[in-house]
Amino acid sequence: MIKNLIFHTAKSAFRKAYRKHKSEVKRSKKVGTPVVPYNLVKSSIKRSIRSTKFMDKAAYQQAPKTVSLPKGGPRPRLIGKAYASDKRGKGLQIPMISAKERKLVQEGISDSVRKFMKDKIGRKAKGGDIKVLGSIAKKLSKASKAHAGQSKKIGRIVKKYV
């Protein structure tokens, strides 16, 4: 049983290497790249087969098993996501932070965003369309008495919204 396993493993390894070597030779004729000699390929396969320890099912189950630990010890707990598509803990990585601390950080961020938006919206209300309406009202009042009524109405609208 074990001899068959070794034989079939070796046979498939040699077959695969031979096919790879043949395609390499064919490619080298077109491109002109160097080819590794087949006897070197064979010797490397023989060396690898000799160094491989083959065992049957019973021997494998009796062999001692090793338990691998994660590299670098236990992983830090990560909270939050940077984008909706991210997996949890992949983006916005703030290592070793508690949920309470994270909540405070988020509140600080949202406060600064609110302040920025309030300032930006405030500036927009003072300028833009409202400013145009105010200037139209002033010009209408200067133009003639016929447009005075329109000027007053526009003036009231501007005062109402600003």
C-alpha positions in Angstrom: 0.0 0.0 0.0 2.7 2.5 1.1 4.9 1.4 -1.8 2.1 2.1 -4.3 1.7 5.6 -2.8 5.4 6.4 -3.1 5.5 5.0 -6.7 2.4 7.0 -7.8 3.7 10.2 -6.2 7.1 9.8 -7.9 5.5 8.9 -11.2 3.2 12.0 -11.2 6.1 14.3 -10.2 8.3 13.0 -13.0 5.4 13.3 -15.5 4.7 16.9 -14.5 8.4 17.8 -14.6 8.8 16.3 -18.1 5.8 18.2 -19.5 7.1 21.4 -18.0 10.6 20.8 -19.4 9.2 20.0 -22.9 7.1 23.3 -22.9 10.1 25.2 -21.7 12.2 23.8 -24.6 9.5 24.7 -27.1 9.2 28.3 -25.6 13.0 28.7 -25.6 13.1 28.0 -29.4 10.7 30.9 -30.0 12.0 33.4 -27.3 15.5 32.3 -26.8 15.6 31.8 -23.0 17.9 29.3 -21.4 16.6 25.9 -20.4 17.4 23.9 -17.2 18.7 20.5 -18.3 16.3 17.6 -17.7 18.8 15.5 -15.7 19.1 18.4 -13.2 15.3 18.5 -12.9 15.2 14.7 -12.4 17.9 14.8 -9.7 16.0 17.5 -7.8 12.8 15.4 -7.9 14.7 12.3 -6.6 16.2 14.3 -3.8 12.8 15.7 -2.8 11.3 12.2 -2.8 14.1 10.8 -0.7 13.7 13.6 1.9 9.9 13.1 2.0 8.6 10.9 4.9 5.7 8.8 3.6 3.4 7.3 6.2 0.1 5.3 6.1 -3.0 6.4 7.9 -2.2 4.6 11.2 1.3 6.1 11.4 -0.1 9.6 10.6 -2.6 9.4 13.4 0.0 8.1 15.9 2.4 10.9 15.0 2.4 13.9 17.5 0.5 16.9 16.3 1.8 20.4 16.7 -0.5 23.3 17.5 0.5 26.6 15.7 0.0 29.9 17.5 -0.8 33.1 15.6 2.3 35.0 14.6 3.2 37.8 17.0 1.0 36.6 19.8 -2.7 37.4 20.4 -4.3 39.9 18.0 -5.4 43.4 19.3 -9.1 44.1 19.4 -10.0 46.5 16.6 -13.2 48.5 16.5 -14.9 50.3 13.6 -15.0 50.4 9.8 -13.6 53.1 7.5 -15.9 52.3 4.5 -19.2 50.4 4.3 -17.5 47.8 2.1 -14.8 47.1 4.7 -14.9 44.1 7.0 -15.2 45.0 10.6 -11.8 45.9 12.1 -10.0 46.2 8.7 -10.3 50.0 8.3 -10.0 52.9 10.7 -7.7 50.8 12.9 -7.4 52.3 16.3 -5.7 49.5 18.2 -6.1 49.0 21.9 -9.0 51.4 22.4 -12.1 50.8 24.5 -15.6 51.2 23.2 -16.1 54.3 25.6 -12.9 55.9 24.2 -14.0 55.2 20.6 -17.4 56.8 21.4 -15.6 60.0 22.6 -13.4 60.1 19.5 -16.5 59.7 17.2 -18.3 62.5 19.1 -15.3 64.8 18.6 -15.2 64.0 14.9 -19.0 64.6 14.5 -18.8 67.9 16.5 -16.0 69.2 14.2 -18.0 68.2 11.1 -21.2 69.9 12.5 -19.2 73.1 13.2 -17.7 73.0 9.7 -21.1 72.4 8.0 -22.8 75.1 10.1 -20.1 77.6 9.1 -20.3 76.6 5.4 -24.1 76.7 5.4 -24.1 80.1 7.2 -21.7 81.5 4.6 -23.9 80.2 1.8 -27.0 81.9 3.3 -25.2 85.2 3.6 -24.0 85.0 0.0 -25.3 83.3 -3.1 -29.0 83.7 -4.0 -29.9 85.8 -0.9 -27.1 88.3 -1.7 -28.4 88.6 -5.3 -32.0 89.3 -4.1 -30.7 92.0 -1.7 -28.8 93.7 -4.5 -31.8 93.6 -6.8 -33.9 95.2 -4.0 -31.4 98.0 -3.6 -31.3 98.6 -7.4 -35.1 98.6 -7.7 -35.5 101.2 -4.9 -32.9 103.4 -6.7 -34.4 102.9 -10.2 -37.8 104.6 -9.8 -40.8 105.0 -7.6 -42.7 102.6 -9.8 -40.5 99.7 -8.6 -40.5 100.7 -4.9 -43.2 98.2 -4.0 -41.3 95.3 -5.5 -38.2 96.5 -3.7 -39.9 96.5 -0.3 -41.3 93.0 -0.8 -37.9 91.5 -1.8 -36.4 93.3 1.1 -38.9 91.7 3.5 -38.1 88.2 2.0 -34.4 88.8 2.5 -34.8 89.9 6.1 -37.1 86.9 6.8 -34.5 84.3 5.7 -31.3 86.0 6.8 
